[in-house]
Amino acid sequence: MKPGQLVTGCAAVLCGWAAGVAPQPAAAAAPAAQSFFCGTAAGAPATTVVTADGRQVPLIRWTSAAFNDAGWSQQRRCQEVSARFDGLLKQGRLAYVTTGRMNGLPVICTAASRGGACDGLLYTLKPGQDATSTLRNLLEIRVKARGPLNETTSRLYVGLDELVSTAEANAAKPAAATQPGATRF
């Protein structure tokens, strides 16, 4: 064997070995949510998430009549908000759910990044309603061992995975007759 052949052979072996041990890109994780739609939960209209494994989990039960006089019945709010969740998910714009103000009213909205501004309206709250408290109540958010979800700002930012896992956990709890699975609004 000539010296040049030995070097070429060693280089080929090393390249093959490096390709075998080099970190391979991880397969993309399935999104936590596949879609959202307006269904029912305990007899009330409910924004429902279809999880990655196909389960249908109520996220928000629409029971408040606060916007009825403005033409926004519980059923209409459910349909509109569910369509917004689904549309923003399909556009890839449902990274974080947060709070803000639009048209002088508190809102629950989406943001592209933690700390980012509202870039998609999910729903409007009653005048004077505390949006951060509402979002915490909606998701029954607890401070986890990894720290609070609003580490860098005074606004709360909830990732899509947290949103879905909280809805799943709420649905799995033994439900009270008036509030099964989803938070009421």
N, C-alpha and C positions, 0 to 999 in steps of 0.2 A: 504494500500500500504506500503510495506516495504521500509526502507531507501535506500537499494541497488537498488531497482526497480526505485525509484524516480531519483536517480543519473543517472542510465542508460537511463531513459526516457528523462531527461533533456539533456544529452549528445547527444542523437539521434536528438532531436529537434535543438540543437545548431549546430550540424554538417550539418543538412539539411539546416538551415538558412545560415550558412557560405558558403555552396556550391552555394546557390542562389544569394548571394551578392558579392561573390568573383569575381574579374575581370576574365572574360572568354577570352581566346585567340581570337584575332581578326581574322576574315576570311582573308585569303591572298588576297590582291588586285590583280586584273587582270593586267598582264603586259601591259604597255602603247602600246607596239608594239607586234603584233602577228607574223609578218614576213616582209621581204623586198624582192623586186624583181625589175628587170629592165623593166620599161614601157616607156611611152612617155609623155611629157608635152610641149605644144606649139610647136609640131613638132620636138622636140629634145629628145634624149634618156634621161631618168630620173630615178634615184634611187628613188623608191617609197616605202613608209611604209604602211603596212596594220595595221590600229589601232585596239585597243581592241574591238571597236564596228563594225569592218569590213570595215570602210571607207578606200579608197586608196588615200594617200596624197603624192604628189611629194616632195622629200627632196632635191635632187641635180639634176639640169639640166646640162648635159654634152655637152658644146658647144665649149670649147677650143680645138684648134688643136695642142697644144704645144707638145704632145707626139705622134702625128701621124707618124712622121719619125721613131720612135722607135717601130712601130707596135702596138701602143695603140690608136686606133681610139676612137672616142666618144662612139660608140656602144660597143666596147670591154671593155672600162673602166667602162661603166655603168653595163655591165653584171658581170664583175669581182668584182667590188666594192659592188654591190648589193648582190652578192653571199657571199662576206666576211661579210657584215652586218648581213645577214640572218644566216650564219653558226655560227658566234660569238654569236648571240642572242640565237640560239638553244643550244649552249654549255654553256650558262649562263655566258659568258665572255664579255657581252656588258653593263657593269655597268656604265662606264664613257667613254666619247670620249675626247681625249686630243691631244697634239702635241708632236713631238719628232723628232729625226733624225735616219735614217736607211740608210746604204750604202752611207753615206755622203750627203744625201738629206733630206730636210724637209718632214715630213709626218704627216698625221692625223691618229691617232691610238687609241686603247682602253687601258684602265687601270682597274685593279680590284678594286682599291680604289682611293679616292681623295688623290693626292700626290704621287700615285704609278707610277711605270715605265711603259712604253709602253709594252704591252704583246700581242697585236694583230694588225697587219697592216690593215688599211682600205684603204688608198691610198697615193700615193707619189705626192708631189707638184713639181712645176718647180724649177730648181736650183735658189737659191737666194730669193725665195718667202718666205715671213714671215708667218710661220705656224699659229701663234696665231691670227694674223689679218685675215687670211683666215678662221680659225674656227669661229671667231667672225662674219665675214661677212656671212659665211655659215648659221649660226644660228640667225643672226641679234640679238645677245645677248645684252640685256640692263641691267644696274644695277638695280636690284629690291630692294624693301624696305628691304628685308632680307639681303642685302649686295651682294657684287660681288661673282661670282662663284669661283674665284681663291683666296679665303681668305688666304690660308696658303702657297702658292708658287707663283712663277712668271709664271708658266704654267697655262693655262686655263683647267679646268675640267668641263665637262658638263654631267649631269646624263641623262640616257635614257629617263626618263619622260620629262625632259626639252627639249631634242632633238625632241621628238614627239610633245609636246605641241607647240613648236615654229613652226614646220612644219605645224601643223594644223592652227595656227594663220596666218601664211603666206599664206596658201591656202585660208583662209577665206577673206583676204583683197581683195579689188578691184585690179585686176592685170593690170599692164601695158602690152601692146601688146607684148613687148619683154621679159618680165620676170614674167610670171604668176606663182605664188605659190612657186616655188623653186628657190634657188640660182643657178646661172650659174657657171660652171667650165669647 
